[in-house]
Amino acid sequence: MTDNPPSEKFIIIDRQVANHVNRAQIDLLALRRDSADKPFHFQVIEIKLGRNPELREKVGRQLNGYVNHIRKYIKAYVDCYKENYRQKKELGLFDPSLPNRIEIDKDERTVEGLIVVCGYSQLAEQALEHLHQKIKEEQWDIKVQPMPKLNLS
């Protein structure tokens, strides 16, 4: 999940990002944009197995907290991750086709949350239905992306 294919629109910039305010860790922090001429924005990604009981609601509440934390400290996150990107690019950790420097949108409203559900099975269906309902009720800016089932036959 943390390998970056060359993409002008999506970069995984960090993993296991520690939040010392509430002692939490973001699974993946990504930068997304709609087109190569637009600035990036933050996308906070949490990865859960389909059978994880946290899918019912806890992961949504947790992810919403991460999104709100980044929104609150958006300027610090932008400054930090512009420099983080520059350093990683200089070290050759990103594809040579990517730019040497990037712009990140300082508008806190652009920060998004995404829950990626791996190993999706029938066990997860009820939990995901409940989670989608909570996302609507609480008006969290969160999307859910189940990974497709693998056909190993």
C-alpha positions, -999 to +999 in steps of 0.1 A: +000+000+000+029+024+006+046+019-028+040+049-050+034+042-087+043+073-107+012+095-106+007+132-110-026+130-091-019+107-060+011+103-037+013+084-005+034+108+015+037+092+049+025+062+070+018+056+106+017+094+112+017+100+150-007+124+165+007+133+199-024+152+209-045+121+213-018+094+209-032+081+176-016+070+144-030+077+109-024+046+087-016+065+055-014+101+046-018+108+009-018+139-013-044+140-041-054+164-068-078+164-097-053+174-124-016+181-128-022+219-128-040+220-094-025+219-059-026+187-039-048+183-009-045+159+020-063+125+021-062+106+054-065+069+048-074+042+073-071+005+063-093-021+080-099-058+074-135-065+065-140-086+097-128-058+120-156-049+145-144-012+143-160-010+109-194-005+125-186+030+137-153+034+156-132+038+125-154+065+112-153+085+144-115+079+146-109+090+109-132+120+114-110+130+143-078+127+122-094+148+094-104+175+119-070+175+135-053+181+101-079+208+093-071+226+126-034+226+120-035+228+082-007+254+078+017+233+099+008+202+079+012+220+046+046+234+055+058+201+069+047+179+040+059+203+013+094+200+029+089+162+034+081+158-003+111+179-014+134+158+008+121+125-004+122+136-040+158+148-035+167+114-020+153+097-051+123+081-033+098+094-058+097+087-095+119+110-116+088+121-136+073+138-106+081+175-100+108+186-076+084+207-055+047+206-050+019+229-038-006+218-012-039+235-007-041+254+026-079+254+025-088+230+054-121+221+037-101+201+011-089+175+036-107+142+030-110+109+048-110+074+032-116+040+047-101+012+026-117-021+035-095-051+027-105-087+028-141-076+022-165-104+029-201-110+039-191-105+075-184-069+067-217-061+049-237-053+080-209-033+096-205-013+064-242-006+062-241+007+098-210+027+090-225+044+059-255+053+081-233+069+107-213+088+081-246+103+069-260+110+103-228+126+116-220+144+083-184+131+083-164+140+052-154+103+047-156+079+019-154+041+020-137+020-006-140-018-003-113-036-021-126-061-047-127-098-037-099-118-053-109-148-074-081-173-067-096-201-087 
